[in-house]
Each structure stands twice: as structure tokens, then as C-alpha cells.
Amino acid sequence: MSIRDWPAAERPREKLLEQGAASLTDAELLAIFLRTGVTGKSAVDLARYLLSEFGSLRALLEADLPGFSRHLGLGPAKYAQLQAVLEMSRRHLAERLRRDSALESPQAVRDYLKAQLRHEPHEVFGCLFLDAKHRVLAFEVLFRGSIDSASVYPRQVVKRSLANNAAAVILTHNHPSGVSEPSQADRVLTQRLKDALALVEVRVLDHFIVGDGEPLSMAELGWM
């Protein structure tokens, strides 16, 4: 049966317009993105098949072009559309974050950093550079490491802070393992950077670690 023949309340597009995007399953959201199915499969059937093949929606969203295109119903055109959607989402989060003080919008900070770093297969370290009112000036990934470590040089962090005329920074890095728990090395690094940046009167407000769940705030744990 074609999706057009389904009851209106069960069609993904109509359901989204009536109940909101949050009411849809992963397969229904993906079906709206796909728009059409393939021979013998509706868009929803195809979406369910693809989620089974990839293992999760996240794995599909983070697939590279060769891995994405080898699956039924997908190809370079759909990959380009998906990358455009993901980039629009990241830019939306960035604009939302720039409107307010970072300290007044902790969830916006978490959402933005999660969108920037969670898909990275290797460990990366970055900084949110803030002005005196704690509004975001820029975000930069400064170091990229191996799968389990990154070499972070305080001198470079200080240099980029001065270049961005930052009054404060929020540090961040990801744990590709998915576990957000800070290591002793993370705590030592945070203190080294706090000491180095204090010499040029730049405050370190927090250090977020991005894993599979919500990014972990070292400040909220009392480790800053």
C-alpha cells in the first residue's frame, strides 16, 4: 500500500504538521527526508530498512560518502542534501548561541558543542571564544589527535584567544569512546590552560567533554 493510501494521521508529513517533529519516529523522520521509496518499498519501509542496515540514525547521519552511497535508495545527491541539512542545523545552533550570553544558555552551549564534535571519529580539542559579556565570538578546533588522545599546547590556545580578542573561553574536547567521564589527564590539562590564560587575563569558564549523551561540564562537577 502506498503512503498516500494511509490514514492521514499515520502519514509522516501530515503527522509532523499536526503533532510536531518530536512526535515522529526515526524511520518517519528519515522517510520525510527520503521523500520516495523504491520498487516494493514505501519511503517508510525504506527508512526502516536503512536504519537496520546502518544500525542507528546517528550512524547513517555520520556515514561518509562511500559508506552512505552503497545502500539502497541512497547516492551522492541524497548525501549532498543530508550534509546541507546537517550544516544548516549547526549554523542554526551557532546563531542561537550568539544571541545570548553563553553562561545564560548552558543548554545552547551543550547543543552546539554536541553538533560540532560528536561525529568526530578521533579526539579533537576546541575553544569557544567569548567577549566580556560572555557572548560567543568564534569557535575553533585547535588540535586533532589520535583515537584516544590529543596534544594540546597552551601557547597556541593563548595565541588564538588573543587573536579573537577573547575575554573568556570555554574549552571542549570529545571522547570518541562515547564515555564523557573526565580523566585525570583532562583535569591536569584544564588547570594548565587556566594558568596560561590567566597570564593574559582570559578566564576559563568551563571545559565540556562531548560523548554519546549530554556533554559533561567540568565546572558543574566543581573541577574548575
VENJO-V738382 format. One record per pair of residues at least 12 apart in sequence whose C-alpha atoms are under 8 Angstrom apart, sorted by the first residue. I is the first residue (numbers start at 1). J is the second residue. Records with the same first field share a line. If there is no record, write none. Layout:
BEGIN
I = J / J
END
This chain:
BEGIN
1 = 42
2 = 42
3 = 42 / 43
12 = 24 / 28 / 29 / 31 / 32
13 = 32
26 = 57
27 = 44 / 47 / 48 / 51
28 = 44 / 47
30 = 44 / 47
31 = 43 / 44 / 46 / 47
34 = 47 / 78
37 = 73
38 = 73
46 = 73
50 = 71 / 72
61 = 82
62 = 119
65 = 79
90 = 112 / 115 / 116
93 = 108 / 111 / 112
94 = 112
96 = 108
97 = 109 / 112 / 135 / 136
98 = 135 / 136 / 137
99 = 135
100 = 135
101 = 133 / 134 / 135 / 136
102 = 134 / 135 / 136
103 = 134
110 = 208 / 214 / 215
113 = 172 / 210 / 215
114 = 210 / 214 / 215
117 = 173 / 174 / 210
118 = 174 / 176 / 210 / 211 / 212
120 = 174 / 176
121 = 147 / 176
122 = 144 / 145 / 146 / 147 / 148 / 176
123 = 144 / 145 / 146 / 147 / 148 / 149 / 150 / 173 / 174 / 175 / 176
124 = 141 / 142 / 143 / 144 / 145 / 150 / 173 / 174
125 = 141 / 142 / 143 / 144 / 150 / 152 / 171 / 172 / 173 / 174
126 = 139 / 140 / 141 / 142 / 143 / 171 / 172 / 173
127 = 139 / 140 / 141 / 142 / 169 / 170 / 171 / 172
128 = 140 / 169 / 170 / 171 / 172
129 = 161 / 164 / 166 / 167 / 168 / 169 / 170
130 = 166 / 167 / 168 / 169 / 170
131 = 165 / 166 / 167 / 168
132 = 166 / 167 / 168
134 = 167 / 168
137 = 164 / 166
138 = 164
142 = 156 / 157
147 = 176
148 = 175 / 176
152 = 189
154 = 192 / 193 / 196 / 197
155 = 196
157 = 193 / 197
158 = 196 / 197 / 200
161 = 202
166 = 202
167 = 201 / 202 / 203
168 = 202 / 203 / 204 / 205
169 = 202 / 203 / 204 / 205 / 206
170 = 204 / 205 / 206 / 207 / 208
171 = 204 / 206 / 207 / 208
172 = 207 / 208 / 209 / 210
173 = 207 / 208 / 209 / 210
174 = 209 / 210 / 211
175 = 209 / 210 / 211
176 = 211
177 = 211
178 = 210 / 211 / 212 / 213
179 = 211 / 212
180 = 209 / 210 / 211 / 212 / 213 / 215 / 216
181 = 209 / 216
182 = 209 / 218
187 = 223
190 = 207 / 224
191 = 224
205 = 219 / 224
206 = 218 / 219 / 224
207 = 219 / 224
END
